[in-house]
Amino acid sequence: MTVSQFQNTELLTLQQACECTSLGRTKLREVAKEAQAERKIGKSYRIRKDILLNYIEENCKAE
């Protein structure tokens, strides 16, 4: 799956965010927490896509 498949989605599940970024679950949760993109709705864990992708773009260097 690619970012374009989640274009109309503001909140992603952990699995969707992993597919969107190609990161593993543990690393993604770590980055989402640093970016303050985590959202808890009841027992549901969601990630704000726009905040996460902006954070990765601005703070993670390409090698």
Backbone as JSON Lines, residues from 0, in Angstrom:
{"i":0,"aa":"M","n":[0.84,-1.18,0.0],"ca":[0.0,0.0,0.0],"c":[0.88,1.24,0.0]}
{"i":1,"aa":"T","n":[0.35,2.31,-0.52],"ca":[1.12,3.55,-0.63],"c":[0.39,4.69,0.08]}
{"i":2,"aa":"V","n":[1.07,5.8,0.2],"ca":[0.49,6.98,0.83],"c":[-0.78,7.4,0.11]}
{"i":3,"aa":"S","n":[-0.81,7.3,-1.21],"ca":[-1.98,7.73,-1.98],"c":[-3.23,6.92,-1.66]}
{"i":4,"aa":"Q","n":[-3.07,5.68,-1.22],"ca":[-4.24,4.87,-0.86],"c":[-4.9,5.36,0.42]}
{"i":5,"aa":"F","n":[-4.17,6.13,1.22],"ca":[-4.7,6.67,2.47],"c":[-4.92,8.17,2.37]}
{"i":6,"aa":"Q","n":[-5.03,8.7,1.16],"ca":[-5.11,10.14,0.93],"c":[-6.3,10.79,1.64]}
{"i":7,"aa":"N","n":[-7.43,10.14,1.68],"ca":[-8.62,10.74,2.28],"c":[-8.78,10.39,3.76]}
{"i":8,"aa":"T","n":[-7.76,9.78,4.34],"ca":[-7.83,9.35,5.72],"c":[-6.94,10.23,6.58]}
{"i":9,"aa":"E","n":[-7.51,10.83,7.61],"ca":[-6.72,11.69,8.5],"c":[-6.08,10.88,9.61]}
{"i":10,"aa":"L","n":[-6.82,9.92,10.17],"ca":[-6.3,9.08,11.23],"c":[-6.05,7.68,10.69]}
{"i":11,"aa":"L","n":[-4.86,7.15,10.98],"ca":[-4.5,5.82,10.51],"c":[-4.39,4.86,11.68]}
{"i":12,"aa":"T","n":[-4.74,3.61,11.44],"ca":[-4.45,2.58,12.43],"c":[-2.95,2.34,12.41]}
{"i":13,"aa":"L","n":[-2.45,1.64,13.4],"ca":[-1.03,1.33,13.45],"c":[-0.62,0.53,12.21]}
{"i":14,"aa":"Q","n":[-1.43,-0.42,11.82],"ca":[-1.13,-1.24,10.64],"c":[-1.09,-0.39,9.37]}
{"i":15,"aa":"Q","n":[-2.07,0.49,9.19],"ca":[-2.09,1.36,8.02],"c":[-0.87,2.27,7.99]}
{"i":16,"aa":"A","n":[-0.51,2.82,9.14],"ca":[0.66,3.71,9.21],"c":[1.94,2.94,8.89]}
{"i":17,"aa":"C","n":[2.03,1.69,9.34],"ca":[3.2,0.86,9.01],"c":[3.29,0.65,7.51]}
{"i":18,"aa":"E","n":[2.17,0.35,6.87],"ca":[2.15,0.13,5.43],"c":[2.47,1.43,4.67]}
{"i":19,"aa":"C","n":[1.99,2.53,5.18],"ca":[2.18,3.83,4.54],"c":[3.64,4.29,4.6]}
{"i":20,"aa":"T","n":[4.33,3.98,5.69],"ca":[5.69,4.48,5.9],"c":[6.77,3.42,5.72]}
{"i":21,"aa":"S","n":[6.39,2.17,5.62],"ca":[7.34,1.04,5.54],"c":[8.21,0.93,6.79]}
{"i":22,"aa":"L","n":[7.66,1.34,7.92],"ca":[8.34,1.19,9.21],"c":[7.69,0.06,9.99]}
{"i":23,"aa":"G","n":[8.46,-0.55,10.88],"ca":[7.92,-1.58,11.76],"c":[7.07,-0.96,12.86]}
{"i":24,"aa":"R","n":[6.31,-1.79,13.54],"ca":[5.38,-1.31,14.57],"c":[6.08,-0.56,15.7]}
{"i":25,"aa":"T","n":[7.17,-1.11,16.21],"ca":[7.86,-0.49,17.33],"c":[8.47,0.85,16.94]}
{"i":26,"aa":"K","n":[9.17,0.9,15.82],"ca":[9.79,2.15,15.37],"c":[8.73,3.19,15.04]}
{"i":27,"aa":"L","n":[7.63,2.76,14.43],"ca":[6.57,3.7,14.08],"c":[5.95,4.32,15.32]}
{"i":28,"aa":"R","n":[5.69,3.52,16.34],"ca":[5.13,4.06,17.58],"c":[6.1,5.05,18.22]}
{"i":29,"aa":"E","n":[7.38,4.74,18.15],"ca":[8.41,5.64,18.69],"c":[8.4,6.99,17.95]}
{"i":30,"aa":"V","n":[8.39,6.93,16.63],"ca":[8.38,8.15,15.82],"c":[7.08,8.92,16.01]}
{"i":31,"aa":"A","n":[5.95,8.22,16.06],"ca":[4.65,8.88,16.25],"c":[4.6,9.6,17.6]}
{"i":32,"aa":"K","n":[5.19,8.99,18.61],"ca":[5.23,9.62,19.93],"c":[6.09,10.88,19.9]}
{"i":33,"aa":"E","n":[7.27,10.79,19.28],"ca":[8.15,11.96,19.15],"c":[7.46,13.09,18.39]}
{"i":34,"aa":"A","n":[6.69,12.72,17.37],"ca":[6.01,13.71,16.53],"c":[4.73,14.23,17.17]}
{"i":35,"aa":"Q","n":[4.32,13.65,18.29],"ca":[3.06,13.96,18.95],"c":[1.88,13.74,18.01]}
{"i":36,"aa":"A","n":[1.95,12.65,17.26],"ca":[0.9,12.3,16.3],"c":[-0.02,11.21,16.82]}
{"i":37,"aa":"E","n":[0.23,10.71,18.02],"ca":[-0.58,9.63,18.59],"c":[-1.93,10.17,19.07]}
{"i":38,"aa":"R","n":[-2.95,9.37,18.88],"ca":[-4.28,9.7,19.4],"c":[-4.88,8.42,19.97]}
{"i":39,"aa":"K","n":[-5.44,8.53,21.18],"ca":[-6.16,7.41,21.78],"c":[-7.63,7.79,21.81]}
{"i":40,"aa":"I","n":[-8.46,6.94,21.23],"ca":[-9.9,7.14,21.24],"c":[-10.48,5.89,21.89]}
{"i":41,"aa":"G","n":[-10.79,6.0,23.16],"ca":[-11.17,4.81,23.91],"c":[-9.99,3.86,23.96]}
{"i":42,"aa":"K","n":[-10.18,2.63,23.51],"ca":[-9.09,1.66,23.45],"c":[-8.36,1.7,22.11]}
{"i":43,"aa":"S","n":[-8.87,2.51,21.2],"ca":[-8.33,2.57,19.85],"c":[-7.12,3.49,19.77]}
{"i":44,"aa":"Y","n":[-6.04,3.01,19.15],"ca":[-4.82,3.78,18.95],"c":[-4.78,4.22,17.5]}
{"i":45,"aa":"R","n":[-4.71,5.52,17.27],"ca":[-4.66,6.07,15.91],"c":[-3.49,7.04,15.79]}
{"i":46,"aa":"I","n":[-3.07,7.28,14.55],"ca":[-1.95,8.17,14.28],"c":[-2.4,9.21,13.26]}
{"i":47,"aa":"R","n":[-2.15,10.48,13.57],"ca":[-2.47,11.57,12.64],"c":[-1.48,11.5,11.49]}
{"i":48,"aa":"K","n":[-1.98,11.2,10.31],"ca":[-1.13,11.0,9.13],"c":[-0.36,12.26,8.77]}
{"i":49,"aa":"D","n":[-1.02,13.4,8.74],"ca":[-0.35,14.63,8.33],"c":[0.8,15.01,9.26]}
{"i":50,"aa":"I","n":[0.59,14.89,10.55],"ca":[1.64,15.21,11.52],"c":[2.8,14.24,11.38]}
{"i":51,"aa":"L","n":[2.5,12.96,11.26],"ca":[3.55,11.94,11.15],"c":[4.4,12.15,9.9]}
{"i":52,"aa":"L","n":[3.77,12.31,8.75],"ca":[4.52,12.46,7.51],"c":[5.33,13.75,7.48]}
{"i":53,"aa":"N","n":[4.78,14.83,8.02],"ca":[5.54,16.09,8.1],"c":[6.75,15.94,9.01]}
{"i":54,"aa":"Y","n":[6.56,15.26,10.13],"ca":[7.66,15.05,11.07],"c":[8.78,14.23,10.42]}
{"i":55,"aa":"I","n":[8.41,13.16,9.74],"ca":[9.4,12.32,9.07],"c":[10.14,13.14,8.01]}
{"i":56,"aa":"E","n":[9.42,13.91,7.23],"ca":[10.03,14.71,6.17],"c":[11.02,15.74,6.73]}
{"i":57,"aa":"E","n":[10.66,16.36,7.83],"ca":[11.49,17.43,8.39],"c":[12.63,16.95,9.28]}
{"i":58,"aa":"N","n":[12.46,15.8,9.93],"ca":[13.4,15.39,10.97],"c":[14.21,14.14,10.69]}
{"i":59,"aa":"C","n":[13.84,13.39,9.7],"ca":[14.56,12.14,9.42],"c":[15.37,12.31,8.15]}
{"i":60,"aa":"K","n":[16.66,12.12,8.28],"ca":[17.54,12.33,7.13],"c":[17.62,11.08,6.26]}
{"i":61,"aa":"A","n":[17.75,11.28,4.98],"ca":[17.92,10.18,4.03],"c":[19.39,9.81,3.98]}
{"i":62,"aa":"E","n":[19.64,8.53,3.82],"ca":[21.03,8.07,3.72],"c":[21.31,7.57,2.34]}
